[in-house]
Amino acid sequence: MLFLVTGIILILTGGLVSVLFWVPSLVNRQKLKELLGSRYPLVYLVYSANGPVLFLAGIMLVMKYFAIY
């Protein structure tokens, strides 16, 4: 049951971060480029760690709970 609940939380969190990052009005990338300068690629590292990776980890936990793989 812990795998299922944790997986669902990770799926929701990862999905929410992904949606929020790609909605243009919520994240002003031009402003981020100005603020971060040469460190701007770190934005994509943080996004990937908190978006798709959390989503995939959640899916794997749910699959583990249901013994799909």
C-alpha positions as CSV (number, residue, x, y, z in Angstrom):
1,M,0.0,0.0,0.0
2,L,2.9,2.3,0.7
3,F,4.2,1.8,-2.9
4,L,0.8,2.7,-4.3
5,V,0.3,5.9,-2.2
6,T,3.9,7.1,-2.7
7,G,3.6,6.3,-6.5
8,I,0.4,8.3,-6.8
9,I,1.9,11.3,-5.0
10,L,5.0,11.2,-7.2
11,I,2.9,10.9,-10.4
12,L,0.8,13.9,-9.4
13,T,3.8,16.0,-8.3
14,G,5.8,15.1,-11.5
15,G,2.9,15.8,-13.7
16,L,2.1,19.1,-12.0
17,V,5.7,20.3,-12.3
18,S,5.8,19.3,-15.9
19,V,2.6,21.2,-16.8
20,L,3.6,24.3,-14.8
21,F,7.0,24.4,-16.5
22,W,5.7,24.3,-20.0
23,V,2.8,26.8,-19.6
24,P,4.4,30.0,-20.9
25,S,2.5,32.4,-18.7
26,L,3.7,30.8,-15.5
27,V,7.4,30.5,-16.1
28,N,9.0,33.5,-17.9
29,R,12.0,31.9,-19.5
30,Q,13.3,35.1,-20.9
31,K,13.4,36.6,-17.4
32,L,15.2,33.5,-16.1
33,K,17.8,33.8,-18.9
34,E,18.5,37.3,-17.8
35,L,18.7,36.4,-14.1
36,L,20.8,33.2,-14.5
37,G,23.0,34.1,-17.4
38,S,25.4,31.3,-18.2
39,R,23.8,29.1,-15.5
40,Y,20.5,29.0,-17.4
41,P,20.9,25.3,-18.5
42,L,20.6,24.4,-14.8
43,V,16.9,25.3,-15.1
44,Y,16.5,22.2,-17.4
45,L,18.4,20.0,-14.9
46,V,16.1,21.1,-12.1
47,Y,13.0,20.7,-14.3
48,S,14.0,17.2,-15.4
49,A,14.8,16.1,-11.8
50,N,11.4,17.4,-10.6
51,G,9.2,16.7,-13.5
52,P,9.6,13.6,-15.7
53,V,11.8,11.8,-13.3
54,L,9.3,12.0,-10.4
55,F,6.6,11.0,-12.8
56,L,8.5,7.9,-14.0
57,A,9.5,7.0,-10.4
58,G,5.8,7.2,-9.5
59,I,4.8,5.0,-12.4
60,M,7.4,2.4,-11.4
61,L,6.2,2.3,-7.8
62,V,2.6,1.8,-8.9
63,M,3.7,-0.9,-11.2
64,K,5.7,-2.5,-8.4
65,Y,2.6,-2.4,-6.2
66,F,0.5,-4.2,-8.8
67,A,3.4,-6.5,-9.7
68,I,3.3,-5.6,-13.4
69,Y,7.0,-5.9,-13.9
